[in-house]
Amino acid sequence: PTATAIRARVSTTGAWTPALWTGAAALPSGARFQLVLNPTHAGRVEIYAVNAAGEGQKQPLWSGWVPASGEFHAPMMRLEGMRGVETLHVVLVPVRNRLGQIVRSGSETAVRVVHY
């Protein structure tokens, strides 16, 4: 069986600068960006944000079905609020059968964005 994984990266139509100390994308407040997702299998993906103070949210910023293989562009997002290093947790949700048993494992990755 193939391992389950998801990769994600930041994409923006405007200019962005990599923050040398982290390698993360550095974007100004109000900047619009999206995540480019690449899962090993089709499934539901959820994106959660954690701000610079470490405060997360219970509901995903975005949730949707992502096809297998190839790149999928999540909807555009905007940097707002507290400045600092924000973390976006990207979760490929496990697939369960009717009995609730996991038939395909999930995966998670994180993308950091420096909000200045």
N, C-alpha and C positions, 0 to 999 in steps of 0.2 A: 504494500500500500504506500501511496505517496504521502509524505508529511504535509500537514496542514500549516499554512503560513499566510501572512498578509504583509505586504510592504506598503509604505506610504511616503510621499514627499510633498513639499510645498510647491505650488505653481501660482504665478501671479502675472497679470498683464503689464503691471508697472515694474519699475526697477526695484531690485532689492539687493541688499549687501549681506554676504555671509558674515556673521559675527565670529571673528577669528578665535575667540576664546572658547566657543562652544560648537562652531560649525553649523549652528542653526541659522535659519533665515532671519534677518533683522528687518523689520517693517515698521513704518511710522504709524501712530495712532490714526484710526480711520481707514487704513489700507484694506483693500479687498483682496482676498486670496482664496484658493481652493486646494484641497488635498487630492493628489492623484493616487488612486488605490490600485493595487495589483495583488489579488488573492489567488491562491492555488486552486480554489474551487468556488463555484457560485454559492452565494448565501447572503444572509442578512448581515449588514455591517452597521455598527453604531459608533458615533464619534462623541466623546465626552471631553469637556474642557476643564482644566485646572488652572486657576489664575496664579499670578506671581506670589500670592500669599499662601498658596497651597490649598485654597478653597475650591472644592469640586462641586459638581451638580449631580442631582439624582436622575434627571431626565437627559437623554442625549441631545446634543445640538442638532444632530441629523441622524436619521435611521432610514435605511433603504436596502433594496435588493441589488447586489452587485454581481455581474456575470463573471464566469471563470476566465482566466487567462486574458492577457491584454490589459490595457490601462483604462480605468474608469475614473472620470472626473466628478468628484462630489460637488454639490452646489457651492456657489460662492459664499464666503463668510467675511465678516468685517471685524477688525481688531478694535475693541472698545474697552473702556473702563481702566482698571489698574495697569500701569506700565511695569515691565519687567519680563522675565522669562515665563511664557505661558506654555503649558503642555497639553497637547491634544492626544487623548488615548483613542486608538482605533481598534475596535473589537470585531472580529469575525465570529459571530455567534455560533455555538455548537448546533449541529442538526440532531433533532430527536425524533424518534418514531412515535407512534400513537400511544405507546406504553410509557413514554417519557424517558426512554433509554437513549443515551447518546450513541448515534450511529456514525457521526463524523465529528471529530474534535474541533474546537474553535482555536482561535489564535488572537494574539494581541500585540500591538506595537505602539510606540509613542513617537510623536513628532514635536519638537520644541520650536517655538517662534519667539524671537526677542522683539518685544513690543516697546518701541521708544517714542 
